[in-house]
Amino acid sequence: MPNGFVHIELNTDDLAGSRKFYGKLFKWKLSPMPGMATYIGVDAGKGATGGGMQTKPMPEAPTSWLPYVEVDDVKKTIARARKLGATIVLEYQPIGEMGEIGIFMDPSGAALGVWAAAKKPKKKKSRR
């Protein structure tokens, strides 16, 4: 699988202000995610990588955009990143029925998230 960028997230202290600013600047469709009170989904339009905006999970974290790369297996990718010298920020976190994420800081200090979509159950072949 190619490992392309699939999602980008803004972590901010001012979710309402960011929503207003980016909504006017880029005309993105910004919608609250069901069941996630402090998360706003970003629909950048057909063919564009989407994402989200959220209140920073840790007050000391910088306000910044965090890109996510698609991987086959979050746990294995995080383990490989650790062996290559990364500092793990979020080991593994399931995101409901959607998939799973992990976050690390590369050896130079740059943050990157990894994402794996939930695996769909294989359909059983019918016997005739």
C-alpha positions in Angstrom: 0.0 0.0 0.0 1.3 3.5 -0.8 1.5 5.6 2.3 -0.2 8.9 1.3 -1.4 11.7 3.4 -5.1 11.1 4.2 -6.1 13.4 7.0 -4.9 16.6 8.6 -6.0 18.0 12.0 -5.8 21.4 13.7 -5.2 21.3 17.4 -6.1 24.7 18.9 -7.0 26.6 22.0 -9.7 28.6 20.0 -11.9 26.0 18.2 -14.7 28.5 17.6 -12.3 31.2 16.2 -10.5 28.7 14.0 -13.8 27.4 12.7 -14.9 30.9 11.8 -11.5 31.9 10.2 -11.0 28.8 8.1 -14.7 28.6 7.1 -14.5 32.1 5.7 -10.9 31.8 4.2 -11.4 28.6 2.3 -15.1 28.0 2.2 -14.7 24.6 3.7 -17.7 22.7 5.0 -17.1 22.5 8.7 -19.4 20.2 10.8 -19.4 18.9 14.3 -18.7 15.2 14.5 -21.5 13.2 16.1 -20.6 12.1 19.6 -17.4 14.2 19.7 -18.2 17.5 21.4 -14.9 19.2 20.7 -14.2 18.0 17.1 -15.2 19.7 13.9 -14.9 17.7 10.6 -13.3 19.5 7.7 -14.6 18.7 4.2 -12.3 20.5 1.8 -14.2 19.4 -1.3 -14.1 16.7 -3.9 -10.7 15.0 -4.3 -9.1 17.0 -1.5 -7.7 15.5 1.7 -10.1 16.3 4.5 -9.5 16.5 8.2 -10.7 18.0 11.4 -10.3 20.7 14.1 -10.2 20.0 17.8 -9.5 21.6 21.1 -5.9 20.7 22.0 -5.8 17.4 23.9 -3.0 18.8 26.2 -2.8 22.4 27.2 1.0 22.5 26.8 0.8 21.2 23.2 1.4 23.8 20.5 -1.3 25.1 18.3 -0.6 23.4 15.0 -1.8 21.3 12.1 -1.0 17.6 12.3 -0.9 15.5 9.1 -1.8 11.8 9.1 -0.4 9.1 6.8 -2.4 6.0 5.9 -0.8 2.7 7.0 -1.9 -1.0 7.1 -1.3 -1.5 10.8 -0.9 1.4 13.4 0.7 -0.8 16.1 3.4 -2.2 13.7 4.1 1.3 12.2 4.5 2.8 15.7 6.8 0.0 16.7 9.0 0.6 13.5 9.0 4.3 14.1 10.2 3.7 17.7 13.1 1.4 16.5 14.1 4.2 14.0 14.4 6.7 16.8 10.9 8.3 17.0 9.4 9.5 20.3 5.9 8.0 20.6 3.2 10.5 21.6 0.2 8.3 21.2 0.9 4.6 21.0 -2.4 3.4 19.6 -6.0 4.6 19.8 -9.1 3.1 18.2 -11.5 5.7 16.7 -14.8 3.9 17.1 -15.8 2.0 14.1 -13.8 4.2 11.7 -10.3 3.0 12.4 -7.3 3.6 14.6 -4.5 6.2 15.0 -1.1 6.7 16.5 1.2 9.8 16.8 4.9 10.2 17.0 7.7 12.8 16.8 10.4 11.9 14.3 14.1 12.1 15.3 14.1 15.7 14.1 11.1 16.7 16.3 8.4 16.8 13.6 5.0 15.4 14.6 3.2 12.9 12.4 0.1 10.8 12.8 -0.6 7.4 11.3 -4.1 6.2 10.4 -5.5 2.8 9.5 -9.2 2.5 8.4 -11.2 -0.2 10.1 -11.0 -3.5 8.3 -14.3 -4.5 6.8 -15.3 -8.1 7.6 -14.7 -10.5 4.7 -17.9 -11.7 3.0 -18.5 -15.4 3.3 -18.8 -17.2 0.0 -22.2 -18.8 -0.5 -22.3 -22.4 -1.1 -24.6 -23.7 -3.8 
